[in-house]
Amino acid sequence: MKRKVRRLLIRKYAVLFILSVLSLSYLYLLDWMFGYGLGNIGYILNYLLYTASEKLAAAVMLLALIVPDVIYWIRGSQPGRGAEK
């Protein structure tokens, strides 16, 4: 069971990484095509998480994504699905 859970988690984060790389390359490509230059994304990122509440909300969402998967990685099992039966 541990091997199956770990394989699924690796696949999940591999897909997440590939999608994030594709979306960032899409943003850079469009900025380059419209003449903004490659430094425009860095300029926009300064204003992405501007207030403390936005930074806190982003950190909580990131922890909600990662912490359960770390627990499943260590334990090697996911919670049961008894309520669906």
C-alpha positions in Angstrom: 0.0 0.0 0.0 2.9 2.4 0.8 4.3 2.0 -2.7 0.9 2.7 -4.4 0.2 5.8 -2.2 3.7 7.2 -2.8 3.5 6.6 -6.5 0.2 8.5 -6.6 1.6 11.4 -4.6 4.7 11.6 -6.9 2.4 11.5 -9.9 0.2 14.2 -8.4 3.1 16.6 -7.8 4.7 15.8 -11.1 1.5 16.9 -12.9 1.3 20.0 -10.7 4.9 20.9 -11.5 4.4 20.3 -15.3 1.2 22.5 -15.3 2.9 25.3 -13.3 5.9 25.2 -15.8 3.6 25.3 -18.7 1.5 28.2 -17.3 4.6 30.2 -16.5 6.1 29.6 -19.9 2.8 30.7 -21.4 2.9 33.9 -19.4 6.5 34.6 -20.4 5.7 33.8 -24.1 2.8 36.2 -24.2 4.7 39.0 -22.5 7.5 38.5 -25.0 5.1 38.5 -27.9 3.3 41.6 -26.9 6.6 43.5 -26.3 6.5 43.8 -22.5 9.8 42.1 -22.1 10.8 39.2 -19.9 11.2 41.3 -16.8 7.5 42.2 -16.7 6.5 39.0 -14.7 9.0 40.0 -12.0 7.4 43.4 -11.8 3.9 42.0 -11.5 5.0 39.5 -8.8 5.8 42.4 -6.5 2.1 43.3 -6.4 0.7 39.7 -6.4 0.6 39.2 -2.6 0.5 42.8 -1.4 -1.1 42.7 2.0 -0.5 40.5 5.0 -3.9 38.9 4.8 -3.2 37.8 1.2 0.1 36.3 2.2 -1.5 34.5 5.2 -4.3 33.2 3.0 -1.8 31.9 0.4 0.3 30.2 3.1 -2.8 28.5 4.6 -3.9 27.2 1.2 -0.3 26.0 0.5 -0.2 24.2 3.8 -3.7 22.7 3.2 -2.3 21.2 0.0 1.0 19.9 1.3 0.4 18.8 5.0 -2.1 16.0 4.3 0.1 14.6 1.5 3.2 14.6 3.8 1.1 12.6 6.4 0.0 10.1 3.8 3.6 9.8 2.6 4.9 9.0 6.0 2.0 6.7 7.1 1.7 5.1 3.7 -2.1 4.9 3.8 -4.9 7.2 2.9 -8.1 7.5 4.9 -10.8 4.9 4.4 -13.9 5.5 2.3 -16.4 3.9 4.6 -18.9 6.8 4.5 -19.4 6.3 0.7 -20.6 2.7 1.1 
